[in-house]
Amino acid sequence: MPWYDGDYPPSYKNQPAGVREKAVEIANSLLQDGAEEGIAIATGLKQARELLKNHKEKT
């Protein structure tokens, strides 16, 4: 099930908005590529955290 504005997995609830938005974007992409929902959720969150952490370190 793809997620949209304001509609996201419960595990994303307490994440900062930037992390949550990026995680949803990544998870939706993984779902389109055929990944299972649980894998997409976990991978999306992990990769979003890493991307934003790396972005903050560069600035």
Backbone as CSV, one residue per row, in Angstrom:
resi,resn,N_x,N_y,N_z,CA_x,CA_y,CA_z,C_x,C_y,C_z
1,MET,0.837,-1.171,0.000,0.000,0.000,0.000,0.890,1.244,0.000
2,PRO,0.828,2.050,-1.003,1.633,3.280,-1.012,1.104,4.294,-0.007
3,TRP,1.991,5.139,0.468,1.644,6.147,1.462,1.726,7.534,0.837
4,TYR,0.902,8.430,1.349,0.840,9.794,0.834,0.829,10.782,1.995
5,ASP,0.645,12.048,1.711,0.647,13.111,2.717,-0.216,12.747,3.925
6,GLY,0.396,12.740,5.084,-0.329,12.467,6.314,-0.685,11.014,6.532
7,ASP,-0.433,10.185,5.565,-0.725,8.760,5.661,0.600,8.025,5.590
8,TYR,1.036,7.504,6.715,2.324,6.829,6.761,2.261,5.706,7.782
9,PRO,3.223,4.789,7.744,3.230,3.670,8.683,3.357,4.158,10.131
10,PRO,2.766,3.447,11.070,2.844,3.843,12.480,4.282,3.976,12.998
11,SER,5.203,3.206,12.464,6.585,3.286,12.933,7.255,4.602,12.543
12,TYR,6.645,5.354,11.654,7.185,6.653,11.241,6.623,7.790,12.087
13,LYS,5.655,7.498,12.937,4.903,8.513,13.671,5.780,9.486,14.455
14,ASN,6.759,9.009,15.183,7.564,9.854,16.049,8.853,10.352,15.402
15,GLN,8.958,10.201,14.111,10.152,10.649,13.398,10.001,12.131,13.034
16,PRO,11.130,12.849,12.949,11.050,14.235,12.473,10.432,14.270,11.076
17,ALA,9.769,15.372,10.757,9.041,15.484,9.491,9.931,15.199,8.282
18,GLY,11.149,15.709,8.283,12.047,15.496,7.151,12.386,14.031,6.949
19,VAL,12.661,13.338,8.043,12.969,11.904,7.972,11.738,11.148,7.496
20,ARG,10.598,11.486,8.057,9.362,10.792,7.704,9.024,10.962,6.224
21,GLU,9.146,12.172,5.710,8.833,12.417,4.297,9.770,11.647,3.373
22,LYS,11.057,11.656,3.693,12.028,10.946,2.862,11.810,9.435,2.963
23,ALA,11.505,8.944,4.163,11.269,7.517,4.364,10.061,7.055,3.557
24,VAL,9.002,7.854,3.532,7.814,7.514,2.749,8.167,7.466,1.266
25,GLU,8.945,8.431,0.822,9.364,8.469,-0.586,10.150,7.204,-0.949
26,ILE,11.092,6.831,-0.116,11.918,5.649,-0.365,11.069,4.377,-0.305
27,ALA,10.226,4.272,0.720,9.389,3.084,0.882,8.436,2.917,-0.303
28,ASN,7.836,4.009,-0.760,6.943,3.922,-1.922,7.690,3.443,-3.160
29,SER,8.900,3.915,-3.322,9.710,3.489,-4.460,10.003,1.986,-4.383
30,LEU,10.323,1.530,-3.189,10.599,0.104,-3.011,9.355,-0.742,-3.286
31,LEU,8.194,-0.255,-2.852,6.951,-0.975,-3.122,6.690,-1.083,-4.620
32,GLN,6.968,-0.018,-5.351,6.778,-0.041,-6.805,7.700,-1.056,-7.465
33,ASP,8.863,-1.274,-6.836,9.821,-2.232,-7.377,9.529,-3.661,-6.930
34,GLY,8.458,-3.846,-6.141,8.042,-5.190,-5.760,8.477,-5.655,-4.390
35,ALA,9.016,-4.767,-3.565,9.437,-5.154,-2.220,8.217,-5.398,-1.336
36,GLU,8.390,-6.226,-0.325,7.323,-6.460,0.639,7.154,-5.219,1.507
37,GLU,5.954,-5.017,2.023,5.640,-3.810,2.778,6.544,-3.642,3.994
38,GLY,6.748,-4.690,4.773,7.583,-4.602,5.975,9.021,-4.232,5.653
39,ILE,9.549,-4.809,4.595,10.911,-4.506,4.158,11.001,-3.070,3.682
40,ALA,9.999,-2.627,2.929,9.987,-1.253,2.414,9.946,-0.245,3.561
41,ILE,9.146,-0.510,4.581,9.037,0.397,5.724,10.376,0.513,6.444
42,ALA,10.964,-0.617,6.778,12.227,-0.614,7.522,13.361,-0.002,6.709
43,THR,13.453,-0.369,5.455,14.523,0.148,4.594,14.352,1.640,4.362
44,GLY,13.125,2.070,4.140,12.861,3.491,3.928,13.306,4.328,5.111
45,LEU,12.994,3.875,6.309,13.371,4.619,7.510,14.886,4.634,7.700
46,LYS,15.513,3.502,7.535,16.963,3.423,7.700,17.690,4.317,6.694
47,GLN,17.304,4.233,5.440,17.979,5.025,4.411,17.697,6.516,4.573
48,ALA,16.493,6.870,4.971,16.165,8.286,5.184,17.017,8.865,6.301
49,ARG,17.170,8.134,7.387,18.018,8.608,8.495,19.453,8.815,8.025
50,GLU,19.976,7.859,7.273,21.348,7.955,6.786,21.524,9.131,5.824
51,LEU,20.582,9.293,4.895,20.681,10.390,3.931,20.666,11.748,4.618
52,LEU,19.756,11.923,5.558,19.656,13.215,6.224,20.834,13.445,7.164
53,LYS,21.346,12.386,7.769,22.533,12.518,8.613,23.721,12.952,7.757
54,ASN,23.902,12.316,6.618,25.009,12.666,5.724,24.852,14.081,5.176
55,HIS,23.627,14.480,4.897,23.369,15.839,4.392,23.742,16.887,5.444
56,LYS,23.390,16.620,6.702,23.707,17.555,7.789,25.217,17.661,7.990
57,GLU,25.922,16.553,7.835,27.371,16.546,8.020,28.071,17.361,6.930
58,LYS,27.501,17.407,5.742,28.102,18.149,4.633,27.890,19.644,4.740
59,THR,26.830,20.045,5.438,26.541,21.483,5.521,27.138,22.124,6.736
